[in-house]
């Protein structure tokens, strides 16, 4: 006599139902994890560009401009759509004469928005030949499309060009800005 080696339709349905329930329970935390990592990655890319700008300026003895760029060929657009880093001999924020594009990054964030807030509301950063920021300090803020403050991130840049990441110092799950106030996404 041959033994039964298969599953009954009832066993198969119960197994599939359990898999669906478990997948549904894991989906929300996974989406939150992915959203948080996107913000971390976007700010890590900007941090790398700032460090590269300081290094290139000191190495070449020339000014460097970092600006938002959706094309990678000229300044313009939003920080979320991309950024461009180039040697800028006369600090005019345009590629001309012997200016050289050092790096171009496209689409820094798909799900969120990145803003740069600085003294004078300039939407670019410039580094002088010594590796210092030219008359500005500020911060890059990342906000997820959902507006959840727990997914907000911030990169603070001082006038010497040093960068630090905002942290959650009070343990409430929301990071604080340079003034100690919780980051907000509006």
C-alpha positions as a printed Julia matrix, in Angstrom:
186×3 Matrix{Float64}:
  0.0    0.0     0.0
  1.35   3.46   -0.98
  1.27   6.19    1.73
 -0.15   9.66    1.17
  2.71  12.15    0.62
  0.88  15.36   -0.29
 -0.96  18.17    1.49
 -4.7   18.42    1.74
 -6.37  21.52    0.35
 -7.26  22.56    3.91
 -3.61  22.36    5.08
 -2.51  24.38    2.05
 -5.14  27.09    2.67
 -4.2   27.4     6.36
 -0.49  27.68    5.47
 -1.17  30.35    2.84
 -3.37  32.31    5.26
 -0.62  32.28    7.9
  1.98  33.43    5.35
 -0.29  36.31    4.25
 -0.92  37.44    7.84
  2.78  37.32    8.75
  3.74  39.19    5.58
  1.16  41.88    6.37
  2.52  42.28    9.89
  6.09  42.68    8.59
  5.25  45.14    5.79
  4.71  48.29    7.91
  7.98  48.07    9.89
  9.84  47.22    6.7
  8.47  50.32    4.93
  9.46  52.5     7.89
 12.95  50.96    7.9
 13.39  51.6     4.17
 12.17  55.22    4.52
 14.62  55.88    7.38
 17.5   54.37    5.42
 16.7   56.54    2.39
 17.07  59.67    4.52
 20.34  58.36    5.98
 21.67  57.58    2.51
 20.72  60.99    1.08
 22.49  62.85    3.89
 25.47  60.51    3.7
 25.81  61.4     0.0
 25.7   65.12    0.82
 28.26  64.64    3.6
 30.56  62.9     1.12
 30.14  65.78   -1.36
 31.02  68.35    1.32
 34.12  66.42    2.37
 35.13  66.06   -1.29
 34.59  69.81   -1.82
 36.87  70.71    1.11
 39.54  68.27   -0.01
 39.43  69.36   -3.68
 39.56  73.05   -2.76
 42.64  72.57   -0.58
 44.32  70.22   -3.07
 43.74  72.48   -6.09
 44.12  75.82   -4.32
 40.84  76.95   -5.9
 37.27  77.54   -4.86
 34.66  74.82   -5.12
 30.87  75.14   -5.47
 28.28  72.56   -4.41
 24.81  73.25   -5.76
 21.55  71.47   -6.51
 21.49  70.21  -10.07
 18.96  68.05  -11.85
 21.14  67.8   -14.98
 24.63  67.46  -13.52
 25.79  70.16  -15.96
 24.56  73.38  -14.34
 23.17  74.6   -11.03
 19.4   74.52  -10.69
 16.58  72.38   -9.43
 16.08  70.93   -5.98
 18.53  69.15   -3.73
 16.33  66.05   -3.89
 16.74  65.85   -7.67
 20.54  65.88   -7.52
 23.71  67.81   -6.79
 26.82  68.93   -8.61
 30.29  69.72   -7.29
 32.78  71.66   -9.4
 35.95  73.76   -9.26
 34.69  77.33   -9.55
 37.58  79.69  -10.25
 35.57  82.92   -9.92
 32.77  81.7    -7.58
 30.05  82.62  -10.09
 28.22  79.25   -9.67
 28.52  78.6   -13.42
 30.78  76.24  -15.29
 32.93  78.4   -17.54
 36.52  78.73  -18.77
 38.66  76.21  -16.89
 36.08  75.1   -14.29
 35.91  71.33  -13.88
 32.99  69.16  -12.73
 34.26  66.96   -9.91
 31.12  65.02   -9.07
 27.48  64.91  -10.08
 24.83  62.93   -8.23
 21.38  62.4    -9.59
 18.25  61.93   -7.5
 19.44  62.11   -3.9
 15.95  61.2    -2.68
 12.92  59.6    -4.34
 10.53  59.49   -1.4
 11.4   62.65    0.51
 12.57  66.21    0.19
 15.93  67.76    1.01
 16.26  71.42    1.89
 19.31  73.58    2.6
 18.86  76.42    5.06
 21.7   78.88    5.45
 22.48  82.47    6.25
 21.35  84.69    3.38
 19.07  81.95    2.0
 21.7   80.9    -0.56
 20.86  77.59   -2.22
 24.48  76.59   -2.74
 27.64  76.02   -0.72
 31.05  77.37   -1.62
 34.41  76.35   -0.2
 37.48  78.56   -0.45
 41.01  77.4    -1.3
 41.75  76.74    2.4
 38.83  74.32    2.72
 36.56  76.68    4.68
 32.98  77.6     3.82
 32.64  81.01    2.19
 30.64  83.11    4.67
 27.98  80.55    5.41
 26.91  77.76    7.68
 23.6   75.96    7.74
 21.9   72.59    7.57
 20.48  70.06    5.19
 17.15  68.66    6.34
 15.52  65.52    5.01
 11.78  64.95    5.36
 10.02  61.8     4.24
  6.94  62.25    2.05
  4.78  60.99    4.94
  5.87  63.95    7.12
  6.66  61.6    10.02
  9.06  63.49   12.34
 10.69  60.19   13.36
 11.96  59.85    9.78
 13.38  63.4     9.68
 17.15  63.75    9.41
 19.49  66.73    9.52
 23.1   67.39    8.57
 24.59  70.5    10.24
 27.48  72.29    8.5
 29.5   74.91   10.38
 31.48  77.77    8.82
 34.71  75.76    8.98
 33.05  73.11    6.81
 32.76  70.54    9.58
 29.68  68.35    9.43
 27.66  66.62   12.13
 24.45  64.62   12.08
 21.5   65.57   14.29
 20.81  63.0    17.0
 17.92  62.08   19.28
 19.38  63.23   22.59
 16.2   63.01   24.68
 15.16  59.51   23.59
 11.71  60.41   22.24
 12.37  58.95   18.78
 12.72  62.35   17.06
 16.12  63.92   16.35
 16.85  67.46   17.53
 18.23  70.35   15.48
 21.27  72.46   16.4
 19.14  74.47   18.85
 17.89  71.37   20.68
 14.37  71.47   19.24
 12.71  68.42   17.68
 12.96  68.25   13.88
  9.68  68.97   12.13
  8.49  68.14    8.64
  5.91  70.54    7.25
